[in-house]
Amino acid sequence: MKKKLITLFAVAALTLVPAVYAAAQPVEGPDEEENEAMMGEPRGPGGQGQRERMIKERRQAGMEEEFGERGPGFGKKVAAAEEEILPVIKKHNPAFAAKLAELKTTAKPKYRMILMMAGRVLDMARMGKDESLVKDAIQAVSLEYDTKELSIRYDKAADPEKAGIKADLKVKVAELFDLRLKGQEFKVKMIEKDLAKLKKNIETRKAGKAKIVEERVGQMTGESVGW
């Protein structure tokens, strides 16, 4: 039963990827700019630069709070994550590993966030001691990254480019949907299997009620032992 519970917890990693990934991402896009305007951020000469600096500072602060970058040991955590997680990612998804390698040089904060988030998901998947769970978890993280990036590209793209980006996004979202559904279906099968065993146990106990009661009374009166 303990092993099955661990496996269920590991399967849950697939469904938690979007939530963890969302928490790891800085807010981007026009909505944030509208919020800044509503808060009375300065516009005009000099105001735009100040507003952008404040946005950047808030994004960085959010990342630090989420992943503890303010702590003196954060660099060691990243190094340890690289040593432990990157080989697993390379094994199961070389293309995603290549993207991370590029991010490390072009967008280091984003690279760190994704790496630490992947570590959380992989820790859960590994608890199931099933290589397929680990592979699916890595693919889910990769797809979450791809869909997020495509949505950002779509917002910034010119109208003639949007149709192609939207088509790519649809494919990726469909893949992610199938992957998460696979995890949920596996979870349901395990629950159904455990439920069947529980029902069988109940029926067995019903049938043996008289004997069980007799043994329990004997145990409580000291006339017999066992339950």
C-alpha positions as a printed Julia matrix, in Angstrom:
227×3 Matrix{Float64}:
   0.0     0.0     0.0
   2.85    2.4     0.87
   4.48    1.8    -2.52
   1.17    2.47   -4.31
   0.65    5.7    -2.42
   4.14    6.83   -3.41
   3.4     5.98   -7.04
   0.14    7.94   -6.9
   2.04   10.89   -5.47
   4.56   10.59   -8.28
   1.85   10.51  -10.94
   0.45   13.68   -9.41
   3.64   15.41  -10.55
   2.28   15.45  -14.08
  -0.8    17.35  -13.02
   1.19   19.77  -10.86
   3.55   20.92  -13.59
   1.38   23.82  -14.82
   0.83   25.16  -11.3
   4.51   24.97  -10.39
   5.55   26.41  -13.72
   3.11   29.3   -13.36
   4.54   30.1    -9.94
   8.02   30.14  -11.44
   7.22   32.53  -14.25
   7.5    36.31  -14.1
   4.42   38.16  -15.23
   4.67   39.28  -18.84
   2.51   40.81  -21.51
   0.13   43.75  -21.89
  -1.85   42.99  -18.74
   1.09   43.97  -16.59
   1.51   47.24  -18.47
  -2.17   48.02  -17.89
  -1.76   47.31  -14.19
   1.2    49.67  -14.05
  -0.85   52.42  -15.66
  -3.67   51.87  -13.18
  -1.22   52.16  -10.31
  -0.14   55.57  -11.57
   3.3    54.66  -12.85
   4.98   57.62  -14.56
   4.65   57.99  -18.32
   6.42   60.19  -20.8
  10.17   61.06  -20.91
  12.0    59.04  -18.28
   8.79   57.46  -16.97
   8.9    54.45  -19.29
  12.42   53.53  -18.22
  11.54   53.88  -14.55
   8.44   51.74  -14.98
  10.41   49.02  -16.76
  13.03   49.02  -14.03
  10.35   48.6   -11.39
   8.77   45.74  -13.34
  12.14   44.04  -13.66
  12.84   44.45   -9.96
   9.47   42.96   -9.02
   9.98   40.01  -11.36
  13.4    39.34   -9.89
  12.06   39.65   -6.34
   9.29   37.19   -7.15
  11.78   34.71   -8.51
  14.04   35.1    -5.48
  11.16   34.6    -3.08
   9.94   31.53   -4.91
  13.28   29.78   -5.2
  15.24   31.28   -2.33
  17.8    33.08   -4.49
  18.31   35.64   -1.73
  19.92   32.97    0.42
  23.71   32.68    0.37
  23.52   29.03   -0.67
  21.44   29.54   -3.79
  24.41   29.18   -6.14
  25.24   25.83   -4.57
  21.63   24.72   -4.98
  21.72   25.56   -8.68
  25.04   23.76   -9.12
  23.69   20.69   -7.34
  20.54   20.79   -9.45
  22.6    21.0   -12.62
  24.68   18.01  -11.58
  21.68   15.9   -10.63
  18.89   17.02  -12.98
  20.52   17.93  -16.29
  21.83   14.39  -16.96
  18.31   13.01  -16.48
  16.86   15.63  -18.83
  19.55   14.91  -21.42
  18.77   11.2   -21.21
  15.04   11.53  -21.78
  14.75   14.77  -23.75
  17.97   15.94  -25.44
  16.15   18.73  -27.31
  14.91   20.24  -24.06
  18.39   19.91  -22.56
  19.75   21.9   -25.52
  17.17   24.64  -24.9
  18.23   24.85  -21.27
  21.88   25.1   -22.29
  20.99   28.04  -24.53
  18.93   29.69  -21.8
  21.87   29.41  -19.44
  23.78   31.89  -21.59
  20.93   34.04  -22.92
  18.47   34.18  -20.0
  20.06   32.89  -16.82
  17.23   33.81  -14.38
  14.72   31.94  -16.54
  17.15   29.02  -16.83
  17.45   28.83  -13.06
  13.7    28.98  -12.52
  13.01   26.18  -15.0
  15.84   24.07  -13.6
  14.6    24.35  -10.02
  11.01   23.74  -11.08
  12.08   20.63  -13.04
  13.85   19.45   -9.91
  10.67   19.63   -7.88
   8.68   17.7   -10.45
  11.41   15.09  -10.94
  11.69   14.53   -7.18
   8.01   13.6    -7.13
   8.23   11.44  -10.25
  11.24    9.55   -8.92
   9.29    8.55   -5.82
   7.27    6.24   -8.03
  10.45    4.39   -9.03
   9.11    4.15  -12.56
  11.29    5.39  -15.41
   8.25    6.13  -17.56
   6.95    8.55  -14.9
  10.26   10.39  -14.93
  10.25   10.59  -18.73
   6.67   11.9   -18.8
   7.45   14.45  -16.1
  10.37   15.84  -18.09
   8.28   15.99  -21.24
   5.54   17.82  -19.34
   8.02   20.43  -18.1
   9.35   20.84  -21.64
   5.88   21.31  -23.08
   4.95   23.81  -20.39
   8.01   25.83  -21.3
   7.28   25.62  -25.04
   3.64   26.65  -24.69
   4.53   29.58  -22.41
   7.15   30.82  -24.86
   4.8    30.42  -27.83
   2.08   32.4   -26.06
   4.56   35.22  -25.42
   5.68   35.12  -29.06
   2.04   35.26  -30.17
   1.37   38.39  -28.12
   4.38   40.15  -29.6
   4.1    38.85  -33.19
   2.85   40.77  -36.2
  -0.54   39.69  -37.51
   0.83   37.67  -40.49
   2.92   35.54  -38.1
   0.2    34.82  -35.55
  -1.54   32.05  -37.49
   1.63   29.93  -37.64
   2.45   30.48  -33.97
  -1.1    29.62  -32.97
  -0.92   26.38  -34.97
   2.31   25.39  -33.19
   0.78   26.31  -29.85
  -2.26   24.14  -30.54
  -0.05   21.12  -31.26
   1.96   21.61  -28.07
  -1.12   22.15  -25.9
  -2.69   18.99  -27.35
   0.47   17.01  -26.52
   0.48   18.37  -22.98
  -3.21   17.56  -22.61
  -2.61   13.95  -23.67
   0.31   13.63  -21.29
  -1.62   14.94  -18.32
  -4.61   12.79  -19.24
  -2.34    9.75  -19.35
  -1.2    10.49  -15.81
  -4.77   10.98  -14.6
  -5.93    7.74  -16.24
  -3.07    5.84  -14.62
  -4.0     7.34  -11.28
  -7.64    6.31  -11.72
  -6.61    2.72  -12.56
  -4.55    2.49   -9.4
  -7.39    3.89   -7.29
  -9.86    1.46   -8.88
  -7.52   -1.44   -8.18
  -7.17   -0.43   -4.54
 -10.94    0.09   -4.29
 -11.59   -3.43   -5.62
  -9.26   -4.86   -2.98
 -10.95   -2.82   -0.27
 -14.4    -4.03   -1.35
 -13.18   -7.63   -1.33
 -11.76   -7.16    2.15
 -15.07   -5.74    3.37
 -17.0    -8.71    1.99
 -14.53  -11.12    3.61
 -14.94   -9.41    6.96
 -18.73   -9.44    6.64
 -18.69  -13.17    5.98
 -16.38  -13.79    8.94
 -18.12  -11.43   11.35
 -19.04  -14.07   13.93
 -15.52  -15.45   14.09
 -13.92  -12.0    14.21
 -16.23  -10.87   17.01
 -15.59  -14.04   18.98
 -11.83  -13.64   18.65
 -12.0   -10.0    19.69
 -14.11  -10.76   22.76
 -11.68  -13.53   23.69
  -8.77  -11.12   23.35
 -10.47   -8.48   25.51
 -11.36  -11.0    28.22
  -7.95  -12.62   28.14
  -9.37  -15.97   27.06
  -7.61  -15.79   23.68
  -5.17  -13.62   21.74
  -5.28  -12.19   18.24
  -7.74  -10.05   16.32
